[in-house]
């Protein structure tokens, strides 16, 4: 008999600036850690286990992700959502919940992820805008950035555009789209024009999006192409764009069983 035969799927959003990423770490504030503490309190110590659809980095926010919870007994979460969100304090929010088959694999069911990176020139940039927008110098125009972003589209070895790991067996990933645009609705007296790099794919490596964004800001086509064509070359590390401008904007799951 399964030790935790009941399973529930939550959609989740959170403000990443207050956390050291998703995954639990000793003596550090993390999204997973706070979510577990609140659920343990609301569920009165009833045993459960969590799996997240994405392990975002320290400082990265999430507009739409998913969490799967396994429990030993059936729980009426619909009636508990308001209480859970109250105790989460506003910086994390569970947007909805539904029972899901125990054999549903959240990690393998992620069909597509969309990241958006929000940035603006440091000139006349107000600190109030820094929660979601990075104030960064960049040398390329928006048209140039769009052309450079298109070089990443397709399946490539992204070892030169990530933080390599001794445990990583493959650095190949597929990028479906890269789009650059100005975000009119975010412009205000607090910021100069706000721009967005939107990257769409199924999965991403550690720091991959942030390193791609830096290259799009400041590099030329040759610098990007030579690293994609020769990812094992003795390249200097690509600088990593700041975390505060990055948002996991959307997560699409395969049809749930």
C-alpha positions, 0 to 999 in steps of 0.5 A: 500500500502506498504510504502517501496515496493522495496527491494534489496539484497547486498552482503557485506564485511568489516574490523571489527577492525575499528568498534564497531560491526555491529549494530548502537550505539550512538556516536560509529563507527559501520558498519551499521551506516557508511553504512546508512550515505553513502547511505543517502548521495548517495541516496540524502536523499531518504528514505530506511531501512536496515536489516543485515544478521549478527550482528557481534561483535566489532572488528569482520570482514566479508568476505561474508555477506548480507544486505537487503535494502527497498526503497519507489521507484525503484533505479538503484543500479548497476550504483551506486555501484562504487560511494557507495564503493568510499564513504565507503572508502575501509573498507566496500564494497558492492560486488554486488546487485540484486532486491529481492521480498519485502516479502523475509526475510533475517534473516529467509533465512540464511541457513548456516554461516561459521566462521574462527578464525585465530591465531598464537603463540605470539612468534616472532609475528609481530604487522603487522599481528594483523589485522587478526591474534590473537597472543595467547598462547595455550596449545593443539596440532592441533590434540588435538584441532581437537578432542576437536572441534568434541565434539561441533558438533551436536545440544547442549545447548550452554548456558555455551559457550556464553554470556547469555542474559535475553531476550534469550529464547533458547540456543540450536544451531546446529554445522555442522562442526568444522575443524582445519588446518594450513594456509600455504598461510598466513605464512610470515616473519611477523608471526609464523605458522598461524592456523585456527578454522573453525566453520559451523552452521546455527546460533550462540549465542553472543560470542559463537564461540570465547568461543568455540575457547578458550576451543579448545585451552586450555581445555580437553574433560571433561571440554567441555563435562560437560558444554555441558551436564549440561549447567545450572551448576554453571560454571565460565564463559568461557574466550572469545578469542580476536575479531581480529582473527574472520572473518564471512567467508561465509553466505549461503542463502536459494533459494531466491524468 
